[in-house]
Amino acid sequence: MILAFSSIPTTQVRLPAGNDNTSFINLIVYIRDTLDGITEYNLSSPSIVPDTVEINNLIDNLQISTNAANNNPIVQLLSSGNQNIVGQIIISLSQIFNRMNIENLENTISSKHHSILNNQ
């Protein structure tokens, strides 16, 4: 999966957090020079932790106030105009929202199952 590409000498990436509270990924960087020579670097695996506080703040701010949402760091990254950053943020948010949805469904099923057992 390509996370970012750029013709400028430096770039930033926002890595997806995965399915657990923390995750590790293998990170490989390919650098192409002006003569089409390619160098490959294997970077040490970073530990990735989702910023759930900022994500919950984003959800709250979007429901309450447009001004508060504009000050949210995630909204600022989405409005940066940088297609690499926007794509990375959308992928990360999608994974986190999916995980939150699964947790909510599991909690609902568990509580309904528990209430059925208690009523018998």
N, C-alpha and C positions, 0 to 999 in steps of 0.2 A: 504494500500500500504506500503510495506517495503522499506524504503529509504536506510538503511544501516544495516550491521551486522558486528560484530567484536568479536574476542576472546581477544583483548587487552583491558585494562581498560579504555581507552579514545578513542573517535572517533569524527570526524568532519562530518557534513553533509552540502550539498549545497541544499537549498530548492527551489523548482520551484516557479517562481514568479506569476503564475496564468494568468488570462486573462485581468486584469485591470492594471493600473499603480502601484497599491499596492494591496496586498491581505493578508488575515489572514487565518491561518490554525490551526486546533487542532493538538497538538503534544503529542503523548503518547510514552513513552519509557518503554520497557520491558527488565528487567535485569534478566538473569538466572545465578544461582550460580553453583558451581561444583556438588552439590547434586540435581540438576534439580529443585530447588526451583525458582519460578518466582515472581518478584516484578514489579508492574506497577506504573509508575509515569505519572501524567498528568501535562505537562509543560504549563506555560502561553503562550497564542497564540502570536507568534512573528509577527511583521509587516514585510512583505517581499517586497522589492523594487528591480526591475531588474537593473543591472548595465549597462545601455544602452551605456554609453560612452565606456566602455571596449568592449562591443559587437561590436559596430561600428568600434572601433580601430582594433578588430580582423578581421572584414570583409575587411577593408582597407588594413591591413598588409598582409593578405593572397593574395590579388590581386596585391600587389606591390612587396613585398620582403620577401624572406624566413627568412633572418636574423631578420627582424623586427617582424615577426610572432613568432619566437622562444623566443622573449623577452616578448610577451604578456602573462599576468597572466593566461588567459584561456587556452592557448596552454600549458603552464607549468603544469597546473592541469591535462590536458588531457594526458600529457606524464609522469605523476607521477607513473604510474604502479599500482595505488591503484584502484581496480575495483569499490569500493563504490563511490569514487570521480568521476571517469570517467563516470559511469552510471548516477550520479546526474547531472553532467555538460551536458551530452548529452540530458537528459530529459529537463533540463532548456533551453538549446539552441534551441531544437526542438520547445518548446512552444513559445519562443520569436520569432523565425523565422516564425512560423505559424501566429502569431499575426501581425508581420510586413507585411507578404504576404496579409493577409486579409485587413489591412489598405491600402496597395498599390492598391488592387483591388477596394476597396470602393472609394478611391480617383480618380481612373481612370474612374469608372462608373459615379461618380458624375460630373467630368469635361466633359465627353462626353455628359452626359444628359444636362449639362449647355450649352454646345456649340450648341447642337441640338435646344434647346429652343431659343437661341439667333439668330439662322439662320432662324427661322420661321417668 
